Amino acid sequence: MTVSSAPAKVYVFGEHAVVYGEPAVPCAIQRRARVTVERREDRRIRVRADDLTLDGFTVRWGGDPDDRPDVDAPEPLVEAAMSYLDGAIEQALDAAGRSDVGFDVTVESDIPLGAGLGSSAAVVVATIDAATRELGVDLDARTIADRAYRVEYEVQDGQASRADTFCSAVGGAVRVQGEDCRRVDDPPALPFVIGYDGNAGDTGELVAGVRSLREEYGFAADTVGAIGDIVRSGRTALDDGDVAEIGRLMDFNHGLLSALGVSSRSLDAMVWAAREAGADGAKLTGAGGGGCVVALDSTDRTRTALEYTPGCETAFRAELDTEGVRADE
Ligand code: PMV
């Protein structure tokens, strides 16, 4: 039996635009997906996933790979969750040069599904690490990130960046632009506060929406470029440790994501609640459509304000996780 875990992430800047070659800065946070695998000799894959909470429901499935999980959740999200796991196992078998074994896989996660915190990337990264180690092969974090990216790319119909998977594999704050993925040295302490509306967005659908808007309207293409400009300014602010400026740029970034149509009423409500509570800045994180916002506030005011905001299901503080994928007990 082998156990691995990998962290969730928030985007400080740059989601969506990163898909078109602009830079992005995601940061790993201390919430993890934990995957246990045990080798089977019969080439079957059995999955148990009791903690992939989704809009108040819990995804549970087990048995044959063809089994449908019995869950009252949007079909595309359940399909995607299953495809991510299948893809991760395929990558692990390929890396180990094996096709003659199967696995019992158990997923435990405290990352809400489809909420912009990179739940799928964390599960895929941890699954590839655990399954390869179970077969006696040790992959480095960059190789795991690369294989995990291939899974996301396939499941999201070729519309994925390397940001989520690289961040979850290596941990810390990272900067991703196309194939160029690196860690940010000595990032400042960023006082993340996260608000979660209990909803989920369909990443594939949201990315496709931005793509068609960008093809149809010059303003949308310019907006994607403007997000890139914000990220470039944000890198200087990160180097300078200027939290107030990082927050200001996050506010701009949220406005541009709204213009691209990926925010929602509850995400906007949480962003405004955070700003009015005195946060340095606030924006949606991840694909949008519903899910989480991330704000910067070293006091308790933003978290408290979010807890009283209609549409916010839960609010919590999140610390940067400097550790990426790791072997667990
Ligand atoms: O919502 P998440 O955690 O799946 O993040 C999606 C981020 C996008 O930039 C919208 C897509 C991508 O692959 O980078």
Boltz pocket constraint, residues with backbone or C-beta under 6 A from the ligand:
constraints:
  - pocket:
      binder: B
      contacts: [[A, 14], [A, 15], [A, 16], [A, 17], [A, 18], [A, 19], [A, 114], [A, 115], [A, 116], [A, 117], [A, 118], [A, 119], [A, 159], [A, 160], [A, 161], [A, 162], [A, 163], [A, 164], [A, 203], [A, 207], [A, 285], [A, 286], [A, 287], [A, 288]]
      max_distance: 6.0
